[in-house]
Structure formats: structure tokens, C-alpha cells
Amino acid sequence: MAVHMEETVPTGTLQLKLRGKDLENVDSRLGKMAIRKSDPFYEIKNTRGTALYTSEIIPNNLNPEWNESNTIDINELCGGNLEETVQVVVMDHDDHKDGDPSPTAT
């Protein structure tokens, strides 16, 4: 009798709907006269730090609600290892230098 065993990798998708609450107003760093608020967006990064999804930008809002449905393949996100850590990084769109936005929350 022979037994053949294979380790199965979880498959499927991850679906997220995100909102922010009381995000830091990084635009206020412009001085006391700044009346603008941050323009948040978020990225979902896999275990290698590669951005797999970038959300829409919500202008002038510290309590954003992203009304978008994004679906990410589990294998692409974490190689099927559900114990791996992934990142959701919230950033301000217009607080950047050389195209590298500053995180407002992680």
C-alpha cells in the first residue's frame, strides 16, 4: 500500500472594505494657516513589500470611507500562508517628496 500526501496551499481571495477615523492631519505641518486636511489613500502590500492594491484618494478628509470593493488573491498576498503579516498603509497623497508618500497610519 502506498500513501501520497501533499500539503495544500489555501486558495481564495481576501476582500476588504476600509475606513479611517481621526487620521493625522499631515497637511497641518504647513503652518498655522493651513486649512486643508490630508488626502488619504491606502496600499495593501504583500509579504515582500510589493503594493498589490492602491485605493482611490479621498481629498481633504481625516475620516475617510473607501467605498470600493477590492479583492486580492491569497496566494499573491501571502503565498497562501495565512500566518504571514501583510501591511495596509494609509498615506497622504500630497505629502510626498520624490514620489514617496509619508504614512499617516499603518
N, C-alpha and C positions, 0 to 999 in steps of 0.2 A: 504494500500500500504506500502510495506517495501522497504527500500533502504539500500543496503550493500556497504560500501566503504572500500577500502583497500589502504594503502599507498604503492606505488610501489617503489622498490629499483632499481636504474639504474643498468643495466647489460651491459656487453660488456667487451672489452679489451682495454688496453692502449698500443700503440706501439710507441716506441721511437727509434730515431737514434741520437746519441750524438757525439759531438767533443769538444775538449778543445782548448783554444787559450791562449798562453802566461802563462801557468801554472807555479807556483812557483817551482823552482828547489831545492827541499829539499835535494837532494844529494849534493848540493854545500856546505852544512853545514859541510861536511867532511874536509873542508880546501881549501886553495887557489889552491892547486894542483889537486883538483878533476876535472876531465874532463867528468865524467858521468853526465847524466841528470836523472831526475826522471823516474820511470817506472809506469806510471799511470794506474789505473783501477777504476771502479766506482761500487757503490752499490746503488740499489734502495730500500729504506726502507719504510715500511708501517707506519701507524699512531701509532703503538705500538713500533716502532723502530726495528722491525724484518726485516732483509735483505731478500728480495724476489728475488733479482737478483744480481748476481755479474758478471761483464763483463770480457772479456779477458784482459790480461796485455799487454800493449804496451811498450816495452822496450826502454829506453833512448830517450824519446820524450816529449817535452813540448807543442806540438801542436797536440795531438793525435786525430785520427778519428777512431771511432769504427765502423767497417763495419759489424756489426752484427744486426740482427733484433730480438729484444726481445719483447715479448708480455706478458702483465701482466693482470690478471683478476681484474676488477674494484672492485668487492666485496672483494677480498683478499687484495687489496691495501688500500682501504679506507672505507670498509664496505658499499660501494655504495653511501657514502656521498661525492659528488663532491666538497663540500666546505672545506673538510679536507686538511690539509697540509701534504704532503709527502716529503721525503728527497731523493735527489740524491747527494751522497757524493763521491767526487773524492779523491783517496788516492794514495800514493806511495807504491809500493809493497815491496821494500827493506828497507824502513824507518820504521821499526817496532821493538817493544820490547814486548816480551811475546805474539806475535801474534796479537797485536793491532796496525794496521797501523795508521799513522798520516794523518789527512785530508790535502789535498793541496787546496781544494776548496769545497764549499757546495752550 
